[in-house]
Amino acid sequence: MSFLGSIGHFIMTPLYYLISVVLVGAHNVWGSVFGAASGISWVLSIITLTLVIRAALIPLFVKQIKSSRNMQLLQPKVKELQKKYSHDREKLAAETMALYKETGTNPFASCLPIIVQMPIFLALFRLLSHAASKGQGSGILSDTAAKQFAHAPIFGGTLSATFLHDDGSIQVKIIAGFLVLAMTATTFLTQRQLMSKNMPADALSGPYAQQQKMLLYVLPLVFAFGGVAFPVGVLLYWTTSNLWTMCQQFYVIRNNPAPNTEAERAKFARDAAKAKRHDTPAPSTEVASSDGSTAVVEETDRRPAQRQQPKRQSREKRKQVKPGDKPLPGSTDESPQPGA
């Protein structure tokens, strides 16, 4: 074994165990429902593996979002540095890195989820390849389970089949082609969603924006051309992972958008519309006045209205009321106070 091969084996072996533990555990659950040799149990096991891995990467995703947001907000200052040190590249690089360090921004954090996922993706690819070509298991996946995994029936083919090697089944070619397109489309839409909704206008020009635009078109092409050689099982993993990313990013952008972005303006509009819907007209009621007429009064709250205090009458007027007569409306006793 070569030196590079030894390094690769040293890195991949722990990943084989990590993936096989989750895969075998999920298959034990789904296999008890659909049968251990059924294709659906292995498909659901791959989807479960994807969800477990993506849930574990949520802290990295949060860090990626914060880093991307800080990079966007720092673009005006970066442009000022570019104008100031346009003649000195070394000074520009030093000042830019000092700005990132001062604000706690890591320009490489936006790539963390992809960087971390690539070895896992490669390990799953090698796991399927070894199972299909050699019938060998990896990690805790036994040789018997590896053969069962690789040759699990799906859409007239197997999970180890690819678009180029479709086991002679047109159905496998169709489903593999569909998954390649889905993987490419979700990669493109996820990146475009970030640029069109959650980037300020002044951040759409500059080196960071150019980098994002390059990734917007290059990554989908890489997956489109490389995807035709991926086994169906790997395509299922990557497409499910992309759907998770797109939904997770949609939730974050919708509820916590970056300042001065289209997503923030849309959130303000939704909040205003929601407040308007809950702002119902105040109920009204009829109140009798002293002259016998009625007036419609709008209630500003639901607290009981204060009782109107009766008018006070002098002792002479009260004496004019004969015994047995009803007291005049609003009359009350006004006894003289001591010392009056």
VENSUL-V552231 format. One line per field, one symbol per residue. ss: DSSP state (A for helix, B for strand, O for the rest). burial: I if it has 16 or more other ideal C-beta (glycine too) atoms within 10 Angstrom, else O. A space follows every 10 residues. Layout:
ss = ???
burial = ???
This chain:
ss = OOAAAAAAAA AAAAAAAAAA AAAAAAAAAA AAAAOOOOAA AAAAAAAAAA AAAAAAOAAA AAAAAAAAAA AAAOAAAAAA AAAAOOOOAA AAAAAAAAAA AAOOOOOOAA AAAAAAAAAA AAAAAAAAAA AAAOOOOOOO OOAAAAAAAA OOBBOOBBOO OOOOOOOOOA AAAAAAAAAA AAAAAAAAAA AAAAAAAOOO AAAOOOAAAA AAAAAAAAAA AAAAAAAOOO OAAAAAAAAA AAAAAAAAAA AAAAAOOOOO OAAAAAAAAA AAAAAAAAOO OOOBBBBBOO OOOBBBBBOO OOOOOOOOOO OOOOAAAAAO OOOOOOOOOO OOOOOOOOOO
burial = OOOOOOOOOO OIOOIIOIII OIIIOIIOOI IOOOOOOIIO IIIIIIIIII OIIIOOIOOI IOOIIOIIII IIIIIOOIOO IOOOIOOOOO OIOOIIOOOI OOOOIIIOII OIIOOOIOOI IOIIIIIIOI IIOOOIIIIO IOOOIIIIII IIOIIIIIII IIIOIIIOIO OIIOIIOOII OIIIIIIIII IOIIIOIIII OOIIOIOIIO OIOOIIOOII OOIIOOIOOI IIIIIIIIII IIIIIIOIII OIIOOOIIOO IIIIOOIOOO OOOOOOOOOO OOOOOOOOOO OOOOOOOOOO OOOOOOOOOO OOIOOOOOOO OOOOOOOOOO OOOOOOOOOO
